[in-house]
């Protein structure tokens, strides 16, 4: 039995849903009170109008490390023995768990070691180190980093703190739901992202204790349906480049999957465009930055309007750690999907004044040109022909359509380049 399991869960790997109760979550809430932010729970009038449901948002992206992960990490740390505290803890993580554990471990005087895969972006290493964690880079994948962390756990006598598959970590995460129901006790449904399953295990425990009829719905990225597969007996492929990397877990927890099977009503999958749209909406409407995983709940509601219509829904914005360049890309792609940004591919003759005449049509339709790309060589056109891609900005998709009609009326071959 590992040091961590002996400390935090007497049943070790045989943990069952009975090891996570509403009393455990209430005890966790008392234990971590004052050390984590009781984040706002607010009604979103505009998102309610858009979705046709009554939307309430829990802003866990406002924690100090910008994610709910602090709650479970702190609850686990506070239940270590004095000897375990002195030796220190270790974890494998390249995400929010590493920052939450490092921040609170350092605050409590507990040495924290985090093993990350070698390809981990430098910014994540720096963020973890900035809150006191000691980062070791090992392996090319998370699985290799995880195996090395478990090896060091034994060799150095450290305590391993799992990011999700532990009753104490799940109980700490469940305090999110306690705070939500304190503000809005009559929720019909809580929609929660699922990675390894720690957050939804804790939240479902609270929800079902408060009201057995309250629906608890989990959400996974369609590219990483690991818990969906395990609970529903499916065999969908798992892997890819998802915006919701915070819930991109290939192997869900053993303990958490038992809790989910017992206490969660359903699991939905959301595609990448839905995640991008949800991130953009939360920034544009609520003026709040969330990562892909943090927007998964809203993405599920937007993608399943009839399922949630008319219900009072609680959504957890579980994290806000997103790369700024990635966020910029998401916002620009959202503008393209709305038709406010467009790329027009126009076939021209390579003659003086050809581009000028096209520019006059853009001016007539009051469409702003952002970028122009000429292609003379790598085309199937005759030597005197060229392809011009023009990126432009308009008020809406209808204005772009009128411009395209005008170009075609003047004899130009125009193709609207679709966003993949």
BELMO-V923013 format. One record per backbone hydrogen bond with DSSP energy under -0.5 kcal/mol. NH is the residue of the N-H (numbers start at 1). CO is the residue of the C=O. E is the energy in kcal/mol with one decimal. If there is no record, write none. Layout:
NH/CO/E
NH/CO/E
This chain:
6/2/-2.1
7/3/-1.8
8/4/-2.8
9/5/-2.3
12/9/-2.6
14/11/-2.1
15/12/-1.2
19/16/-2.4
20/17/-1.8
25/21/-1.7
26/22/-2.5
27/23/-2.4
28/24/-2.1
29/25/-2.3
30/26/-1.8
31/27/-2.2
32/28/-2.4
33/29/-0.8
35/32/-2.2
36/32/-0.9
39/37/-1.6
42/57/-2.5
44/55/-2.7
45/43/-0.7
48/44/-1.6
49/45/-1.8
50/46/-2.2
51/47/-2.5
52/48/-2.0
54/311/-2.9
55/44/-0.5
55/53/-0.9
56/313/-2.6
57/42/-3.3
58/315/-2.6
59/40/-2.4
59/57/-0.6
60/58/-1.8
61/317/-0.7
62/59/-1.5
63/60/-1.6
66/63/-1.7
68/318/-2.1
70/67/-1.0
71/68/-2.2
72/68/-0.5
73/69/-2.0
74/70/-2.7
75/71/-2.2
76/72/-2.0
77/73/-2.3
78/74/-2.5
79/76/-1.2
80/77/-1.6
85/81/-2.4
86/82/-2.1
87/83/-2.1
88/84/-2.4
89/111/-2.7
90/159/-2.5
91/113/-1.8
93/91/-0.6
93/115/-1.5
98/95/-0.5
99/95/-1.0
100/96/-2.5
101/97/-2.6
102/98/-1.9
103/99/-2.7
104/100/-2.1
105/101/-2.4
106/102/-2.4
107/103/-2.0
108/104/-1.8
109/105/-0.6
109/106/-1.0
110/105/-3.4
111/85/-0.6
111/109/-0.6
113/89/-2.2
114/134/-3.1
115/91/-2.8
116/114/-0.6
116/136/-2.9
118/139/-3.4
120/117/-1.9
124/121/-1.0
125/121/-1.4
126/122/-2.8
127/123/-2.3
128/124/-1.9
129/125/-2.4
130/126/-2.2
131/127/-0.7
131/128/-0.8
132/129/-1.6
133/128/-2.1
134/112/-2.6
135/133/-0.6
136/114/-2.9
138/116/-2.5
138/136/-0.6
145/141/-1.9
146/142/-3.0
147/143/-2.2
148/144/-1.9
149/145/-2.2
150/146/-2.3
151/147/-1.6
152/148/-2.4
153/149/-2.2
154/150/-1.3
155/151/-2.4
156/152/-3.0
157/153/-0.7
158/152/-0.5
158/153/-1.1
159/88/-1.9
160/158/-0.6
161/90/-2.2
162/160/-0.7
166/164/-1.9
170/166/-2.6
171/167/-2.4
172/168/-2.0
173/169/-2.1
174/170/-2.1
175/171/-0.6
175/172/-1.1
176/173/-1.8
177/174/-0.8
178/174/-1.3
179/175/-2.0
180/176/-2.0
181/177/-2.7
182/178/-1.4
183/179/-1.1
183/180/-0.6
184/180/-2.9
187/184/-0.9
188/312/-2.1
189/312/-1.7
190/215/-2.5
191/314/-2.5
192/190/-0.6
192/217/-2.7
194/219/-2.8
201/197/-1.7
202/198/-1.9
203/199/-2.5
204/200/-2.7
205/201/-1.6
206/202/-1.6
207/203/-2.8
208/204/-2.6
209/205/-1.2
210/206/-2.1
211/207/-2.7
214/211/-2.3
215/188/-2.5
217/190/-2.7
218/266/-3.0
219/192/-1.7
220/268/-2.6
222/270/-3.0
224/221/-1.8
225/222/-0.5
225/237/-0.5
226/224/-0.7
229/225/-2.9
230/226/-2.1
231/227/-2.8
232/228/-2.4
233/229/-1.2
234/229/-1.0
239/223/-3.3
242/240/-0.9
245/243/-1.3
247/244/-1.7
248/245/-1.2
249/247/-1.8
250/248/-0.5
252/250/-0.6
253/196/-1.7
257/253/-1.4
258/254/-1.2
259/255/-1.7
260/256/-2.8
261/257/-2.2
262/258/-1.2
263/259/-2.6
264/260/-2.2
265/216/-2.0
266/216/-1.2
268/218/-3.0
270/220/-2.0
275/271/-1.7
276/272/-2.6
277/273/-2.4
278/274/-2.1
279/275/-2.3
280/276/-2.3
281/277/-2.6
282/278/-2.3
283/279/-1.6
284/280/-2.9
285/281/-3.3
286/281/-0.7
286/282/-0.8
287/283/-0.6
288/282/-1.7
290/288/-0.5
291/319/-2.0
292/243/-0.7
295/291/-1.1
295/292/-0.7
296/293/-1.2
299/295/-2.3
300/296/-2.1
301/297/-1.8
302/298/-2.7
303/299/-1.9
304/300/-1.0
307/304/-0.6
308/304/-1.3
309/305/-1.3
310/52/-2.9
311/308/-2.0
313/54/-2.9
313/311/-0.7
314/189/-2.7
315/56/-3.0
315/313/-0.5
316/191/-1.0
317/58/-2.7
317/315/-0.6
318/316/-1.6
320/66/-2.7
322/320/-1.3
327/323/-2.5
328/324/-2.2
329/325/-2.0
330/326/-2.4
331/327/-2.3
332/328/-2.3
333/329/-2.6
334/330/-2.0
335/331/-1.9
336/332/-1.9
337/333/-2.2
338/334/-1.8
339/335/-0.6
339/336/-0.9
340/335/-2.1
341/335/-1.2
342/392/-2.2
344/390/-2.6
345/415/-3.3
346/344/-0.7
346/388/-3.0
347/413/-2.0
348/346/-0.5
348/386/-2.7
350/384/-3.2
351/349/-2.3
354/351/-1.9
357/353/-2.1
358/354/-1.3
359/355/-2.5
360/356/-1.7
361/357/-1.0
361/358/-0.6
362/358/-1.6
363/359/-2.3
364/360/-2.3
365/361/-1.6
366/363/-1.3
367/362/-2.3
368/366/-0.5
368/393/-2.0
370/391/-3.3
371/391/-1.3
373/389/-2.8
375/387/-2.3
379/377/-2.0
385/382/-2.4
386/348/-2.2
387/375/-2.4
388/346/-2.8
389/373/-2.7
390/344/-2.7
390/388/-0.6
391/371/-2.3
391/389/-0.5
392/342/-3.0
393/368/-2.9
394/340/-2.5
397/338/-0.7
400/396/-1.3
401/397/-2.3
402/398/-2.1
403/399/-1.7
404/400/-2.5
405/401/-2.3
406/402/-2.1
407/403/-2.5
408/404/-2.4
409/405/-2.2
410/406/-1.0
411/408/-1.8
412/407/-2.1
413/347/-0.6
414/412/-0.7
415/345/-2.1
417/343/-2.7
417/415/-0.7
418/416/-0.6
